[in-house]
Amino acid sequence: MSRSRSRRVPSHRAVRVAHAVLGGLVATGWLVLPQAWAGAGTPAAAARGAEVIAPPAEAAAAAAQDGTTTGDLVPPLVAVGAAGALAAYGYTRRRRRATTRTTPGGDPGLIPLPELDLRSRRLLVEIDDCVRVGAEELALAADRSAGDAVEPYVYDLRHAEAGLAAAFRLRQRLDEADAAGTAPDGDEGGRRDVLEEIVARCQDAGELLDTAAPGFDQIRALERNAVAALESAETLFREVAGRVRAAEATLADLHGRYAPSASLPVVGDAEQAKDRLLFTTSHLNQARQYADRGDGPKAAAHLRAAEGALVQAAELVNGVTRLAGELASATAGLPAAIAAAEAARDAVRELPADVRAGLVGPLGHAEALLSSVRHETAAGSHDPLDALRRVTEASAGLAGEGGGDVADGHDHALVPARSALAGAACFIGTHRGVVGSEARTRLAEARRLLGPGSVPLSEVLRADELAREARRLAERDVRAYGNPSGGRGGAGAGGAVLGGILLSDGEGGPMSYGGPRTRGRRGAFFT
């Protein structure tokens, strides 16, 4: 049975069996009845019949004149009656099916493909949010709990992450097939199978986290330990607030040393961090007030909202620091990367003419890229990450298909790719309240390609491309959403909604560890 088909839809197997039996009976009657009636006209049969009833002479004479008996008409009449009954039954069944059908020309129990597609996208977003929040709250719980206490919930989260990663991989496959204009597995049924598998994996991951949520609440015990958790959050708040000022200074330095495009990924991050801290301040104060009154559930709800905003503020600040380090690494590695690309170019030029003829295009493209990079670096301020990316592209073109392997942490090609991946992850994580499934899918695929160990150069370039596409798609979703409204979340609630800290435009309360059914359980106390 299809996963998307309702279990209440009846099976048609019994109906088919009934049709077969009825048809067999009609056929048997058609063959047997004429012989039975023919046998009635034999002398023996007539003699036996005469013992019972003596027919009038007039009737016998009439029968003799017609040459036909009443029994000769029975088989045709039976056949016509059976055919009429079957036709009436079939017509009634078709009318009933036409009035109850929910999909054009298909099984009434199947979800229409467009609806199934939307459902799979929605579940990907929901479970991705649940996994992100679960990792966030597990880190907070681990700081204040014994390691063995949180280990089962770490295990559940890892399993949910694995299922989500598999679902994203399937979604990426679908999107690639759509871009190529081909259906997966060659037909619509193949697409349905893939979508159903995505839905099933997401549902399994969500149910796993939903089941673990009550036990996790016992471990965290925010209602009972609100005062201690508040002290920990207030300490982290002071630390992050001090780092915001350092991040602003770092941004000013980046503007002075590099081209504007170099610092573009983190422009506005310091301001967003301040907005999250404003929200944190408001809800830490409310949590403190409820804790002083002895209202543990409400204190826990506001504390959880403050924690979510505080984590995102720290992530935004870390993004500025991380980008500064990546730009410095790219600057340091760029001369060696240019030298290696030029050596590869010279090696191609020395190849025999017949071999070099097949590399005229890549050779010209590499020369153009290297020339533009040399010109930009000589002119002064430039974007070293973008320059390193183009040099890597030139080297890959000269190396041929695949381009060899890139050792983890030992090749300059990984620097721009990992920078793009980290920047996209930060942006999507701090704007997850409005970012859809497309950006998350590209991010997941880029993360998969840039796994640990040696990575083919072609996959490094592909991961870099996917990460930058994920960032573009996420920015598109944020622009389409517009200015967020705060709802009942108070100061800074608009940014909290944008960041997915609060559900339902500020009306659903803070997100917590759990699946789709349990993640908003503290919302009832968020007043």
C-alpha positions, 0 to 999 in steps of 0.5 A, spaced: 500 500 500 502 506 498 504 511 504 500 516 501 494 512 500 489 512 506 488 506 509 480 507 510 480 506 502 477 499 501 480 494 497 477 492 490 479 485 490 473 482 493 469 486 487 473 483 482 472 476 485 465 477 485 465 479 478 469 473 476 464 468 479 458 471 476 461 471 469 463 464 470 456 462 473 452 465 467 457 462 462 455 455 465 448 456 465 448 458 458 452 451 456 448 447 461 441 449 460 440 448 453 442 441 454 437 440 460 431 442 456 433 438 450 433 432 454 426 434 456 424 432 449 426 425 449 422 419 450 424 417 457 423 424 459 416 424 456 414 418 459 417 420 466 413 427 465 407 423 463 406 420 470 406 427 473 402 431 469 398 429 462 398 435 458 392 437 454 391 434 447 390 441 445 397 444 447 401 438 444 397 439 438 399 446 438 406 445 440 407 440 434 405 445 429 410 451 432 416 446 433 418 450 439 417 449 446 417 454 452 423 451 455 427 453 448 426 461 450 429 460 457 437 460 456 436 467 452 432 470 457 437 468 462 443 471 458 439 477 457 437 478 464 444 477 467 447 481 462 442 487 464 444 486 471 451 486 470 451 493 466 446 496 471 451 494 476 457 497 472 454 503 471 452 504 478 459 503 480 462 508 475 457 513 477 459 512 484 466 512 483 466 519 479 462 522 484 467 520 490 474 521 486 479 526 488 484 525 483 483 526 476 483 519 473 487 516 478 486 512 485 481 516 489 486 514 495 492 517 492 494 524 494 495 528 488 502 529 486 502 537 486 500 536 493 504 531 495 510 535 493 508 541 497 507 536 503 514 534 502 517 541 502 514 543 508 516 537 512 523 538 509 523 545 512 519 543 519 524 537 520 530 541 518 528 546 523 527 541 529 534 538 528 537 545 528 533 547 534 535 540 537 542 541 536 542 548 539 538 546 546 542 539 546 549 544 547 545 548 552 543 542 556 550 539 555 553 545 559 549 543 565 548 536 565 552 530 565 554 527 559 551 520 560 544 524 561 544 527 554 547 521 550 540 518 548 538 524 546 544 526 542 543 519 539 536 520 537 538 527 534 543 524 530 538 519 527 534 524 525 539 528 522 541 522 518 534 521 515 533 528 514 540 528 510 537 522 506 531 526 504 534 532 502 539 528 497 532 525 494 529 532 494 536 534 490 535 528 485 528 530 484 530 538 483 536 536 478 531 531 474 526 537 473 532 542 471 534 536 466 527 536 464 526 528 466 522 525 471 526 520 476 526 513 474 523 515 467 515 516 469 510 519 474 510 513 478 517 514 480 516 521 482 511 519 486 515 514 489 521 519 491 516 524 494 513 518 498 520 516 501 522 523 502 515 524 506 516 517 510 523 519 512 521 526 515 515 523 518 520 518 522 525 523 524 519 527 527 516 522 530 523 520 533 524 527 536 517 527 538 518 521 542 524 524 545 521 530 547 518 529 554 524 525 557 529 531 554 524 536 558 526 532 564 533 532 563 533 540 562 528 541 567 528 548 566 521 549 570 525 547 576 532 550 575 530 556 571 534 561 576 540 557 575 539 557 567 538 564 567 544 565 570 548 561 565 544 565 560 546 572 563 553 570 563 553 568 555 549 575 554 554 579 557 560 575 553 556 576 546 554 583 547 562 585 548 563 581 542 558 585 538 562 591 538 569 587 536 565 585 530 563 592 528 570 594 529 572 587 524 567 589 519 570 596 519 577 593 518 575 589 512 571 594 508 578 598 509 582 592 506 578 589 501 574 590 495 566 591 498 564 584 495 569 581 500 565 583 506 558 583 503 556 576 506 556 579 513 554 586 512 548 587 517 550 581 521 552 586 527 546 590 527 542 583 526 546 581 532 544 587 536 536 586 534 537 579 537 540 581 543 534 586 544 529 580 544 534 577 549 534 582 554 526 583 554 525 575 555 531 574 560 527 580 564 520 576 564 523 570 565 527 573 571 520 576 574 516 569 573 522 565 576 521 570 582 514 569 583 515 561 582 511 560 576 516 555 573 513 554 566 512 561 564 519 562 566 522 556 562 518 559 556 521 566 556 528 563 558 527 558 552 526 564 547 531 568 550 536 562 549 534 561 542 535 569 540 542 569 544 545 563 540 543 566 533 546 573 536 553 569 537 552 565 531 552 572 527 558 575 531 562 568 529 560 569 522 564 576 522 570 573 525 570 567 521 570 571 514 575 575 517 580 569 518 577 566 511 579 572 507 586 572 511 587 565 509 585 566 502 590 572 501 596 568 504 594 562 499 593 566 493 600 567 490 601 559 491 595 558 487 596 562 482 603 559 481 600 552 481 595 554 475 601 557 471 605 551 472 599 547 469 598 552 464 605 551 462 605 544 462 599 544 457 603 548 452 609 544 452 604 538 450 604 535 443 600 539 438 595 533 437 594 533 444 594 540 445 589 541 440 583 538 445 585 543 450 585 550 446 578 552 450 580 550 457 587 553 456 584 560 453 579 560 459 585 559 464 589 564 461 583 569 461 582 567 469 589 568 471 590 574 467 584 578 471 586 575 477 593 578 476 590 585 474 586 585 480 591 583 485 596 588 482 590 594 482 590 594 490 584 592 494 580 586 491 576 580 494 581 574 495 576 569 496 573 570 489 580 571 486 582 564 489 575 561 486 577 563 479 584 560 480 581 554 482 577 554 476 582 555 472 586 549 475 580 544 474 580 546 467 587 544 465 587 538 470 581 535 466 575 531 468 575 530 475 581 534 476 584 530 481 583 529 489 583 535 494 586 533 501 582 535 507 585 542 510 591 542 505 589 545 499 587 552 497 581 550 493 577 548 499 578 555 502 572 559 498 568 552 498 568 552 505 567 559 506 561 559 502 558 553 505 559 556 512 556 563 510 550 560 507 549 555 513 549 562 518 544 566 513 539 560 513 540 558 520 539 565 522 533 566 517 530 560 518 523 562 519 522 564 512 527 560 508 524 555 504 526 548 502 530 549 496 535 553 499 536 548 505 536 542 499 542 546 496 546 547 502 545 540 504 548 537 498 554 542 498 555 539 505 555 532 503 560 533 497 564 537 502 565 531 507 571 529 511 577 526 507 579 527 500 574 530 495 575 530 488 576 537 485 570 537 481 566 536 487 569 542 491 567 546 485 560 543 485 559 544 492 562 551 492 556 553 486 551 549 490 553 553 497 552 560 493 546 558 490 543 556 497 545 563 499 542 566 493 535 562 494 535 564 501 536 571 500 530 571 495 526 568 500 527 573 505 526 579 500 519 575 498 517 575 506 518 583 507 519 586 514 517 581 519 511 583 524 513 582 531 506 579 534 506 578 542 513 577 542 515 584 544 521 588 542 525 585 537 520 579 536 520 581 528 527 578 528 526 573 532 520 570 527 525 571 521 530 567 525 525 562 527 526 563 534 518 564 535 513 560 531 507 563 527 509 570 527 510 571 534 504 567 536 506 560 537 511 561 542 519 559 542 521 553 539 524 547 543 527 540 542 522 535 539 519 534 533 513 538 529 508 536 534 512 538 540 517 543 538 512 549 540 509 546 547 512 552 551 507 556 547 502 555 552 506 559 557 508 564 553 504 570 555 
